[in-house]
Amino acid sequence: MKIRKPLIKSLTVCFAAALFCLPSTNAAARILLGIDVLEQSGFRAVAGKRVGLLTHPAGVNRDGVSSIDVLRRAHNVQLVALFGPEHGIYGNEKANVPVDDKIDPRTGLPVYSLYGKYRKPNAKMLRGLDALVIDLQDVGVRSYTYVSCMRYAMEACFEQGVEVVILDRPNPLGGLKVDGPPLDREWRSYVGAFHVPYVHGLTIAELARIAKHTPGWMEVPNEVRQRGKLTVIPMRGWRRDMLWTDTGLRWVPTSPYIPDLSAVLGYAMTGLGAQVGGFSHGIGTPYPFRLLRHKGKSPAEVQRALQACRIPGLSYRILQTRSAAGAPVEGVYVSVSDWAAVRPTELSFHMMRITEAWTPGNPFTEAKNPGLFNKHVGSTAWWDEINQRGSQARVGQFVEGWAKNAQRFQQKAKRFWIYTTSKNF
């Protein structure tokens, strides 16, 4: 992927430093999201139907109006129920904390939580629905749970004879970058529902298309999968070579720790590396997933260790800030100097190797919940490597192997692509 110099500058501002990224000044970008296309069509795909809506605060049209309100004001659509993923429909629930069903005080509609007692809609929740509309903003990383929520909802709808309507949205990391370990089948879970590289390069609708048409990607019988009805409302104007900074759209926080585009890229780069061991990655500061610290080590020591890894496309600077509670914090900020060269997940695996070198014993062998670590990483081979070789783990060899696997995956996934890189598409 060839990156123009102005785009590199844009990445430096938006991905590397901004707390909130303003719309791009690229006047040529005029993206219509799935919800915009649906509205422009007169809601043809759901006209006259009783529908539920699975969404969250980032489920908005290009003008920032909630998809809930867009569907409620449609005279030919009956919106009768809301469904919420992790963090709830208003995004104010904490990570990993179950959310209860409730009545939405703003609309009076029932809100069914898909991150509480149930991860998958049951027959009662879907009763009386003709279609479930799904409008969720993903971040392009396998372990982010919204795509898992989508897959589970699709399975339930296919089992109950309810149509699934996906309103598509951009992958903020673009549609060309693929990277990181694949998912071994034994580690499939809610933080790994799709057999894709960790950074997958697909939109949420493209993931849905693969799941619908590929045996083994859904946990329902093949005849149920094949019989299920999936309708995709694609975007207009989005191309695979677009990062979010090219879209002209304003980023709406997708979860409490992903408030901006800096955190989106940081999640892909450092989220795995702080799972086990002494590293922290800036949660609780203005730079979530970007500000690295290690227990017992100075920022200068952390910076030197990271620089010694010689990871293409990244640079590091010591930064002073304050925590949410006002306490002073000093750490190492990870900057992207060349997006074209970056393999986003590479940093995390060097972090694991460094933390093993700096920690007595082997923190991975002694991890309290190794299963959760493996569910996120997805690779049994890497677990064996870091346990057996520790600080001598062959990160470079694994990164190269994963890159080749990711490219093979992308070639196979192309037949499910909805979008190209052509400006005339």
Stockholm file with secondary structure:
# STOCKHOLM 1.0

chainA/1-425         MKIRKPLIKSLTVCFAAALFCLPSTNAAARILLGIDVLEQSGFRAVAGKRVGLLTHPAGVNRDGVSSIDVLRRAHNVQLVALFGPEHGIYGNEKANVPVDDKIDPRTGLPVYSLYGKYRKPNAKMLRGLDALVIDLQDVGVRSYTYVSCMRYAMEACFEQGVEVVILDRPNPLGGLKVDGPPLDREWRSYVGAFHVPYVHGLTIAELARIAKHTPGWMEVPNEVRQRGKLTVIPMRGWRRDMLWTDTGLRWVPTSPYIPDLSAVLGYAMTGLGAQVGGFSHGIGTPYPFRLLRHKGKSPAEVQRALQACRIPGLSYRILQTRSAAGAPVEGVYVSVSDWAAVRPTELSFHMMRITEAWTPGNPFTEAKNPGLFNKHVGSTAWWDEINQRGSQARVGQFVEGWAKNAQRFQQKAKRFWIYTTSKNF
#=GR chainA/1-425 SS CCCCHHHHHHHHHHTTTCSSCCCCCCTTCCCBCHHHHHHHTTSGGGTTCEEEEEECTTCBCTTSCBHHHHHHTCTTCEEEEEEECTTCTTSCSCTTCCCCCEECTTTCCEEEESSSSCSSCCHHHHTTCSEEEEECCCCSBTTSTHHHHHHHHHHHHHHHTCEEEEECCCCTTCSSCCBSCCCCGGGCBTTBCSCSCSBCCCCHHHHHHHHHHSTTSSSSCHHHHHHSCEEEECCBSCCTTCCGGGTTCCCCCSBTTBCSHHHHHHHHHHTTTTSSSSEECCTTSSSTTTEEEETTCCHHHHHHHHHHTCCTTEEEEEEEEECTTSCEEEEEEEEESCTTTCCTTHHHHHHHHHHHHHSSSCTTTTCSCHHHHHHHHCCHHHHHHHHHHGGGCCHHHHHHHHHHHHHHHHHHHGGGCCCCSCTTC
#=GC SS_cons         CCCCHHHHHHHHHHTTTCSSCCCCCCTTCCCBCHHHHHHHTTSGGGTTCEEEEEECTTCBCTTSCBHHHHHHTCTTCEEEEEEECTTCTTSCSCTTCCCCCEECTTTCCEEEESSSSCSSCCHHHHTTCSEEEEECCCCSBTTSTHHHHHHHHHHHHHHHTCEEEEECCCCTTCSSCCBSCCCCGGGCBTTBCSCSCSBCCCCHHHHHHHHHHSTTSSSSCHHHHHHSCEEEECCBSCCTTCCGGGTTCCCCCSBTTBCSHHHHHHHHHHTTTTSSSSEECCTTSSSTTTEEEETTCCHHHHHHHHHHTCCTTEEEEEEEEECTTSCEEEEEEEEESCTTTCCTTHHHHHHHHHHHHHSSSCTTTTCSCHHHHHHHHCCHHHHHHHHHHGGGCCHHHHHHHHHHHHHHHHHHHGGGCCCCSCTTC
//
